[in-house]
Amino acid sequence: MSVPQFWSQPLRYLRWASHEKPAIFYSIILGSMGPVALVTLPPIRRYFGDVDPEQIPFSYPIPKGPRVIPKGYDDE
């Protein structure tokens, strides 16, 4: 029996690879799930209430008013 070619008979090749070369078969299955997950997972997350975290600030906020100097830490 000859080995089926992927591009000419993809379903027959996947069936053959699942029996003869399971590592190739599972890598094709897992690799094809990546682009599908990019499209489907964000709406599912939002449906279940998982929100995106708040943006991380790039600078330290500058407090308004004079600087308060702590008391009780003097060496004297």
Backbone atoms as SQL, in Angstrom:
CREATE TABLE atoms (id INTEGER PRIMARY KEY, chain TEXT, resi INTEGER, resn TEXT, atom TEXT, x REAL, y REAL, z REAL);
INSERT INTO atoms VALUES
  (1, 'A', 1, 'MET', 'N', 0.843, -1.173, 0.000),
  (2, 'A', 1, 'MET', 'CA', 0.000, 0.000, 0.000),
  (3, 'A', 1, 'MET', 'C', 0.887, 1.236, 0.000),
  (4, 'A', 2, 'SER', 'N', 0.554, 2.205, -0.818),
  (5, 'A', 2, 'SER', 'CA', 1.367, 3.409, -0.905),
  (6, 'A', 2, 'SER', 'C', 0.930, 4.416, 0.160),
  (7, 'A', 3, 'VAL', 'N', 1.852, 5.285, 0.504),
  (8, 'A', 3, 'VAL', 'CA', 1.582, 6.313, 1.502),
  (9, 'A', 3, 'VAL', 'C', 0.804, 7.441, 0.836),
  (10, 'A', 4, 'PRO', 'N', -0.347, 7.842, 1.375),
  (11, 'A', 4, 'PRO', 'CA', -1.114, 8.940, 0.764),
  (12, 'A', 4, 'PRO', 'C', -0.392, 10.271, 0.941),
  (13, 'A', 5, 'GLN', 'N', -0.515, 11.142, -0.028),
  (14, 'A', 5, 'GLN', 'CA', 0.074, 12.471, 0.030),
  (15, 'A', 5, 'GLN', 'C', -0.901, 13.421, 0.721),
  (16, 'A', 6, 'PHE', 'N', -0.353, 14.321, 1.536),
  (17, 'A', 6, 'PHE', 'CA', -1.210, 15.194, 2.342),
  (18, 'A', 6, 'PHE', 'C', -2.054, 16.125, 1.485),
  (19, 'A', 7, 'TRP', 'N', -1.469, 16.795, 0.500),
  (20, 'A', 7, 'TRP', 'CA', -2.196, 17.827, -0.239),
  (21, 'A', 7, 'TRP', 'C', -3.198, 17.233, -1.223),
  (22, 'A', 8, 'SER', 'N', -3.003, 16.010, -1.677),
  (23, 'A', 8, 'SER', 'CA', -3.963, 15.432, -2.611),
  (24, 'A', 8, 'SER', 'C', -5.119, 14.744, -1.895),
  (25, 'A', 9, 'GLN', 'N', -4.850, 14.121, -0.739),
  (26, 'A', 9, 'GLN', 'CA', -5.883, 13.418, 0.025),
  (27, 'A', 9, 'GLN', 'C', -5.662, 13.669, 1.518),
  (28, 'A', 10, 'PRO', 'N', -6.038, 14.858, 2.035),
  (29, 'A', 10, 'PRO', 'CA', -5.697, 15.196, 3.419),
  (30, 'A', 10, 'PRO', 'C', -6.368, 14.295, 4.461),
  (31, 'A', 11, 'LEU', 'N', -7.622, 13.936, 4.289),
  (32, 'A', 11, 'LEU', 'CA', -8.293, 13.094, 5.288),
  (33, 'A', 11, 'LEU', 'C', -7.716, 11.677, 5.308),
  (34, 'A', 12, 'ARG', 'N', -7.429, 11.151, 4.143),
  (35, 'A', 12, 'ARG', 'CA', -6.817, 9.820, 4.078),
  (36, 'A', 12, 'ARG', 'C', -5.421, 9.842, 4.692),
  (37, 'A', 13, 'TYR', 'N', -4.673, 10.935, 4.465),
  (38, 'A', 13, 'TYR', 'CA', -3.345, 11.053, 5.059),
  (39, 'A', 13, 'TYR', 'C', -3.430, 11.130, 6.581),
  (40, 'A', 14, 'LEU', 'N', -4.391, 11.900, 7.111),
  (41, 'A', 14, 'LEU', 'CA', -4.530, 12.006, 8.567),
  (42, 'A', 14, 'LEU', 'C', -4.908, 10.661, 9.180),
  (43, 'A', 15, 'ARG', 'N', -5.756, 9.901, 8.502),
  (44, 'A', 15, 'ARG', 'CA', -6.115, 8.571, 9.000),
  (45, 'A', 15, 'ARG', 'C', -4.897, 7.657, 9.021),
  (46, 'A', 16, 'TRP', 'N', -4.096, 7.695, 7.941),
  (47, 'A', 16, 'TRP', 'CA', -2.886, 6.879, 7.869),
  (48, 'A', 16, 'TRP', 'C', -1.887, 7.315, 8.940),
  (49, 'A', 17, 'ALA', 'N', -1.708, 8.650, 9.104),
  (50, 'A', 17, 'ALA', 'CA', -0.731, 9.158, 10.065),
  (51, 'A', 17, 'ALA', 'C', -1.153, 8.861, 11.500),
  (52, 'A', 18, 'SER', 'N', -2.468, 8.814, 11.763),
  (53, 'A', 18, 'SER', 'CA', -2.907, 8.513, 13.133),
  (54, 'A', 18, 'SER', 'C', -2.531, 7.095, 13.545),
  (55, 'A', 19, 'HIS', 'N', -2.425, 6.190, 12.582),
  (56, 'A', 19, 'HIS', 'CA', -2.042, 4.809, 12.896),
  (57, 'A', 19, 'HIS', 'C', -0.538, 4.593, 12.806),
  (58, 'A', 20, 'GLU', 'N', 0.078, 5.136, 11.761),
  (59, 'A', 20, 'GLU', 'CA', 1.483, 4.849, 11.495),
  (60, 'A', 20, 'GLU', 'C', 2.448, 5.831, 12.163),
  (61, 'A', 21, 'LYS', 'N', 2.091, 7.100, 12.198),
  (62, 'A', 21, 'LYS', 'CA', 2.969, 8.138, 12.760),
  (63, 'A', 21, 'LYS', 'C', 2.152, 9.061, 13.649),
  (64, 'A', 22, 'PRO', 'N', 1.863, 8.626, 14.877),
  (65, 'A', 22, 'PRO', 'CA', 0.994, 9.438, 15.732),
  (66, 'A', 22, 'PRO', 'C', 1.596, 10.785, 16.116),
  (67, 'A', 23, 'ALA', 'N', 2.918, 10.911, 16.160),
  (68, 'A', 23, 'ALA', 'CA', 3.518, 12.203, 16.499),
  (69, 'A', 23, 'ALA', 'C', 3.196, 13.247, 15.430),
  (70, 'A', 24, 'ILE', 'N', 3.252, 12.854, 14.169),
  (71, 'A', 24, 'ILE', 'CA', 2.902, 13.782, 13.086),
  (72, 'A', 24, 'ILE', 'C', 1.418, 14.128, 13.146),
  (73, 'A', 25, 'PHE', 'N', 0.595, 13.120, 13.391),
  (74, 'A', 25, 'PHE', 'CA', -0.854, 13.340, 13.451),
  (75, 'A', 25, 'PHE', 'C', -1.218, 14.335, 14.544),
  (76, 'A', 26, 'TYR', 'N', -0.706, 14.122, 15.755),
  (77, 'A', 26, 'TYR', 'CA', -1.066, 15.015, 16.861),
  (78, 'A', 26, 'TYR', 'C', -0.448, 16.401, 16.698),
  (79, 'A', 27, 'SER', 'N', 0.713, 16.506, 16.069),
  (80, 'A', 27, 'SER', 'CA', 1.278, 17.838, 15.840),
  (81, 'A', 27, 'SER', 'C', 0.446, 18.619, 14.826),
  (82, 'A', 28, 'ILE', 'N', -0.127, 17.940, 13.831),
  (83, 'A', 28, 'ILE', 'CA', -1.006, 18.613, 12.871),
  (84, 'A', 28, 'ILE', 'C', -2.291, 19.062, 13.568),
  (85, 'A', 29, 'ILE', 'N', -2.848, 18.205, 14.421),
  (86, 'A', 29, 'ILE', 'CA', -4.084, 18.543, 15.139),
  (87, 'A', 29, 'ILE', 'C', -3.851, 19.729, 16.081),
  (88, 'A', 30, 'LEU', 'N', -2.777, 19.665, 16.890),
  (89, 'A', 30, 'LEU', 'CA', -2.497, 20.764, 17.826),
  (90, 'A', 30, 'LEU', 'C', -2.146, 22.054, 17.093),
  (91, 'A', 31, 'GLY', 'N', -1.414, 21.951, 15.999),
  (92, 'A', 31, 'GLY', 'CA', -1.062, 23.135, 15.226),
  (93, 'A', 31, 'GLY', 'C', -2.260, 23.802, 14.582),
  (94, 'A', 32, 'SER', 'N', -3.245, 23.013, 14.191),
  (95, 'A', 32, 'SER', 'CA', -4.436, 23.600, 13.582),
  (96, 'A', 32, 'SER', 'C', -5.363, 24.221, 14.625),
  (97, 'A', 33, 'MET', 'N', -5.221, 23.853, 15.886),
  (98, 'A', 33, 'MET', 'CA', -6.071, 24.433, 16.924),
  (99, 'A', 33, 'MET', 'C', -5.602, 25.823, 17.348),
  (100, 'A', 34, 'GLY', 'N', -4.374, 26.212, 17.068),
  (101, 'A', 34, 'GLY', 'CA', -3.852, 27.519, 17.463),
  (102, 'A', 34, 'GLY', 'C', -4.600, 28.693, 16.846),
  (103, 'A', 35, 'PRO', 'N', -4.719, 28.768, 15.523),
  (104, 'A', 35, 'PRO', 'CA', -5.462, 29.882, 14.924),
  (105, 'A', 35, 'PRO', 'C', -6.942, 29.894, 15.317),
  (106, 'A', 36, 'VAL', 'N', -7.514, 28.728, 15.515),
  (107, 'A', 36, 'VAL', 'CA', -8.917, 28.662, 15.936),
  (108, 'A', 36, 'VAL', 'C', -9.063, 29.248, 17.338),
  (109, 'A', 37, 'ALA', 'N', -8.097, 28.965, 18.220),
  (110, 'A', 37, 'ALA', 'CA', -8.155, 29.473, 19.592),
  (111, 'A', 37, 'ALA', 'C', -8.019, 30.994, 19.626),
  (112, 'A', 38, 'LEU', 'N', -7.239, 31.584, 18.718),
  (113, 'A', 38, 'LEU', 'CA', -7.099, 33.041, 18.682),
  (114, 'A', 38, 'LEU', 'C', -8.425, 33.733, 18.407),
  (115, 'A', 39, 'VAL', 'N', -9.281, 33.108, 17.641),
  (116, 'A', 39, 'VAL', 'CA', -10.555, 33.711, 17.281),
  (117, 'A', 39, 'VAL', 'C', -11.640, 33.405, 18.314),
  (118, 'A', 40, 'THR', 'N', -11.636, 32.206, 18.880),
  (119, 'A', 40, 'THR', 'CA', -12.758, 31.779, 19.716),
  (120, 'A', 40, 'THR', 'C', -12.579, 32.042, 21.206),
  (121, 'A', 41, 'LEU', 'N', -11.370, 32.033, 21.729),
  (122, 'A', 41, 'LEU', 'CA', -11.193, 32.135, 23.171),
  (123, 'A', 41, 'LEU', 'C', -11.499, 33.509, 23.777),
  (124, 'A', 42, 'PRO', 'N', -11.131, 34.639, 23.183),
  (125, 'A', 42, 'PRO', 'CA', -11.461, 35.923, 23.827),
  (126, 'A', 42, 'PRO', 'C', -12.956, 36.151, 24.056),
  (127, 'A', 43, 'PRO', 'N', -13.839, 35.861, 23.100),
  (128, 'A', 43, 'PRO', 'CA', -15.262, 36.034, 23.412),
  (129, 'A', 43, 'PRO', 'C', -15.757, 35.077, 24.493),
  (130, 'A', 44, 'ILE', 'N', -15.237, 33.883, 24.534),
  (131, 'A', 44, 'ILE', 'CA', -15.642, 32.916, 25.560),
  (132, 'A', 44, 'ILE', 'C', -15.189, 33.401, 26.935),
  (133, 'A', 45, 'ARG', 'N', -13.966, 33.943, 27.021),
  (134, 'A', 45, 'ARG', 'CA', -13.473, 34.489, 28.287),
  (135, 'A', 45, 'ARG', 'C', -14.364, 35.617, 28.779),
  (136, 'A', 46, 'ARG', 'N', -14.726, 36.535, 27.889),
  (137, 'A', 46, 'ARG', 'CA', -15.567, 37.667, 28.290),
  (138, 'A', 46, 'ARG', 'C', -16.971, 37.207, 28.685),
  (139, 'A', 47, 'TYR', 'N', -17.467, 36.166, 28.055),
  (140, 'A', 47, 'TYR', 'CA', -18.794, 35.637, 28.396),
  (141, 'A', 47, 'TYR', 'C', -18.818, 35.118, 29.831),
  (142, 'A', 48, 'PHE', 'N', -17.731, 34.496, 30.266),
  (143, 'A', 48, 'PHE', 'CA', -17.661, 33.951, 31.617),
  (144, 'A', 48, 'PHE', 'C', -17.185, 34.966, 32.648),
  (145, 'A', 49, 'GLY', 'N', -16.977, 36.226, 32.249),
  (146, 'A', 49, 'GLY', 'CA', -16.684, 37.293, 33.196),
  (147, 'A', 49, 'GLY', 'C', -15.218, 37.590, 33.404),
  (148, 'A', 50, 'ASP', 'N', -14.337, 36.998, 32.645),
  (149, 'A', 50, 'ASP', 'CA', -12.913, 37.291, 32.783),
  (150, 'A', 50, 'ASP', 'C', -12.611, 38.565, 32.006),
  (151, 'A', 51, 'VAL', 'N', -12.187, 39.606, 32.709),
  (152, 'A', 51, 'VAL', 'CA', -11.919, 40.887, 32.059),
  (153, 'A', 51, 'VAL', 'C', -10.416, 41.065, 31.880),
  (154, 'A', 52, 'ASP', 'N', -10.058, 41.903, 30.923),
  (155, 'A', 52, 'ASP', 'CA', -8.651, 42.202, 30.696),
  (156, 'A', 52, 'ASP', 'C', -8.137, 43.063, 31.849),
  (157, 'A', 53, 'PRO', 'N', -6.894, 42.849, 32.287),
  (158, 'A', 53, 'PRO', 'CA', -6.378, 43.638, 33.414),
  (159, 'A', 53, 'PRO', 'C', -6.152, 45.093, 33.011),
  (160, 'A', 54, 'GLU', 'N', -6.064, 45.937, 34.040),
  (161, 'A', 54, 'GLU', 'CA', -5.811, 47.355, 33.823),
  (162, 'A', 54, 'GLU', 'C', -4.403, 47.533, 33.250),
  (163, 'A', 55, 'GLN', 'N', -4.238, 48.556, 32.420),
  (164, 'A', 55, 'GLN', 'CA', -2.938, 48.804, 31.806),
  (165, 'A', 55, 'GLN', 'C', -1.890, 49.148, 32.871),
  (166, 'A', 56, 'ILE', 'N', -0.686, 48.675, 32.695),
  (167, 'A', 56, 'ILE', 'CA', 0.406, 48.954, 33.619),
  (168, 'A', 56, 'ILE', 'C', 0.936, 50.356, 33.318),
  (169, 'A', 57, 'PRO', 'N', 1.075, 51.210, 34.340),
  (170, 'A', 57, 'PRO', 'CA', 1.577, 52.568, 34.066),
  (171, 'A', 57, 'PRO', 'C', 3.062, 52.532, 33.703),
  (172, 'A', 58, 'PHE', 'N', 3.450, 53.414, 32.796),
  (173, 'A', 58, 'PHE', 'CA', 4.838, 53.483, 32.357),
  (174, 'A', 58, 'PHE', 'C', 5.677, 54.448, 33.184),
  (175, 'A', 59, 'SER', 'N', 5.047, 55.250, 34.033),
  (176, 'A', 59, 'SER', 'CA', 5.785, 56.178, 34.874),
  (177, 'A', 59, 'SER', 'C', 5.172, 56.194, 36.266),
  (178, 'A', 60, 'TYR', 'N', 5.942, 56.674, 37.224),
  (179, 'A', 60, 'TYR', 'CA', 5.469, 56.769, 38.598),
  (180, 'A', 60, 'TYR', 'C', 4.591, 58.003, 38.725),
  (181, 'A', 61, 'PRO', 'N', 3.415, 57.894, 39.333),
  (182, 'A', 61, 'PRO', 'CA', 2.564, 59.095, 39.441),
  (183, 'A', 61, 'PRO', 'C', 3.188, 60.127, 40.374),
  (184, 'A', 62, 'ILE', 'N', 3.184, 61.375, 39.962),
  (185, 'A', 62, 'ILE', 'CA', 3.757, 62.460, 40.751),
  (186, 'A', 62, 'ILE', 'C', 2.681, 62.974, 41.701),
  (187, 'A', 63, 'PRO', 'N', 2.924, 62.886, 43.021),
  (188, 'A', 63, 'PRO', 'CA', 1.901, 63.357, 43.960),
  (189, 'A', 63, 'PRO', 'C', 1.790, 64.876, 43.932),
  (190, 'A', 64, 'LYS', 'N', 0.588, 65.359, 44.229),
  (191, 'A', 64, 'LYS', 'CA', 0.350, 66.804, 44.255),
  (192, 'A', 64, 'LYS', 'C', 0.607, 67.330, 45.663),
  (193, 'A', 65, 'GLY', 'N', 1.095, 68.545, 45.750),
  (194, 'A', 65, 'GLY', 'CA', 1.347, 69.170, 47.043),
  (195, 'A', 65, 'GLY', 'C', 2.765, 68.926, 47.522),
  (196, 'A', 66, 'PRO', 'N', 3.087, 69.436, 48.708),
  (197, 'A', 66, 'PRO', 'CA', 4.447, 69.270, 49.229),
  (198, 'A', 66, 'PRO', 'C', 4.693, 67.830, 49.691),
  (199, 'A', 67, 'ARG', 'N', 5.970, 67.468, 49.706),
  (200, 'A', 67, 'ARG', 'CA', 6.361, 66.128, 50.125),
  (201, 'A', 67, 'ARG', 'C', 6.248, 66.016, 51.639),
  (202, 'A', 68, 'VAL', 'N', 5.634, 64.938, 52.126),
  (203, 'A', 68, 'VAL', 'CA', 5.486, 64.706, 53.556),
  (204, 'A', 68, 'VAL', 'C', 6.699, 63.933, 54.022),
  (205, 'A', 69, 'ILE', 'N', 7.460, 64.506, 54.962),
  (206, 'A', 69, 'ILE', 'CA', 8.656, 63.827, 55.479),
  (207, 'A', 69, 'ILE', 'C', 8.238, 62.989, 56.692),
  (208, 'A', 70, 'PRO', 'N', 8.567, 61.688, 56.697),
  (209, 'A', 70, 'PRO', 'CA', 8.170, 60.826, 57.810),
  (210, 'A', 70, 'PRO', 'C', 8.867, 61.236, 59.111),
  (211, 'A', 71, 'LYS', 'N', 8.210, 61.057, 60.201),
  (212, 'A', 71, 'LYS', 'CA', 8.746, 61.416, 61.521),
  (213, 'A', 71, 'LYS', 'C', 9.090, 60.135, 62.289),
  (214, 'A', 72, 'GLY', 'N', 10.104, 60.218, 63.183),
  (215, 'A', 72, 'GLY', 'CA', 10.443, 59.102, 64.041),
  (216, 'A', 72, 'GLY', 'C', 11.549, 58.205, 63.526),
  (217, 'A', 73, 'TYR', 'N', 12.166, 58.531, 62.381),
  (218, 'A', 73, 'TYR', 'CA', 13.233, 57.700, 61.844),
  (219, 'A', 73, 'TYR', 'C', 14.580, 58.401, 61.913),
  (220, 'A', 74, 'ASP', 'N', 14.701, 59.461, 62.701),
  (221, 'A', 74, 'ASP', 'CA', 15.953, 60.216, 62.786),
  (222, 'A', 74, 'ASP', 'C', 16.948, 59.458, 63.645),
  (223, 'A', 75, 'ASP', 'N', 18.239, 59.634, 63.335),
  (224, 'A', 75, 'ASP', 'CA', 19.303, 58.994, 64.101),
  (225, 'A', 75, 'ASP', 'C', 19.654, 59.781, 65.354),
  (226, 'A', 76, 'GLU', 'N', 19.208, 60.970, 65.493),
  (227, 'A', 76, 'GLU', 'CA', 19.589, 61.828, 66.614),
  (228, 'A', 76, 'GLU', 'C', 18.741, 61.622, 67.827);
